[in-house]
Amino acid sequence: MDLAVESLRAARTRADLRLAPGERLLAGGTWLFSEPQPGVTGLVDLTTLGWEPLERTADGLRVAATCTVEQLAAHVPDPAWAAWPLVGACADALLMSFKVQGQATVGGNVAMALPAGAMTALLVALDAVAVVWTPDGGERREAVADLVVGPGRTTLTPGEVLRAFDVPGHALRARTAVRQVSLTAVGRSASLVVARRDTDGTVTLTVTAATPRPVQHRFASLPTSSQVSGVLAGLEWYDDVHGAPDWRRAVTTLLAHEVVEEVTA
């Protein structure tokens, strides 16, 4: 869809990210160009800042907010990163064409804060921390699990910009299992559940798509079936055309038991 904008600015420095009235940040643009954007009169291109899509850190991986889904999925991981198959599984859960995967960005998916956002699910499941540039020239860090607070809502305030996501090495080296279900064969995720078992025996269960915001729970050791069910019993279940709350609760409970059993077998 064409947008009726009056200006397009290429950001070169942080100062260029100060938005004038009516301006919006542009990265992949796969959502921005998908429907009318009333009130948007200008765009500021983030991709011209030249952020490296993926950078190895001392103990983990930094994923730039402008990294595309395609770039992330194509990255050659460290051989010790046992959790890396989770990346491809979550990329495929988005059910997008290869053309869209080549444009859609990891940061855009998180910023949209859709319950079915598979990049949000991936980053939460791997304990990723968002690096946020603040308007005063500084930065703050917040777990992605806390950054997304509801459908279409994040903790980002006016003037803040997602810069990157830091994924810790301990999560990348963990054993993982994932399950995803939709009402239709190519429909939006109604439930996406990930279990992760770290080398110290900690088991982390992450639920997305079925709940309004990401839900994460840690078990210090191998959880019992009743403990897993107990964690899910008190959750709020999302309700939209892609699945009724009672159905989401039922399928998520089944999937949660499956992934926990898989990583602890």
Disulfide bonds with the S-S distance in Angstrom:
none
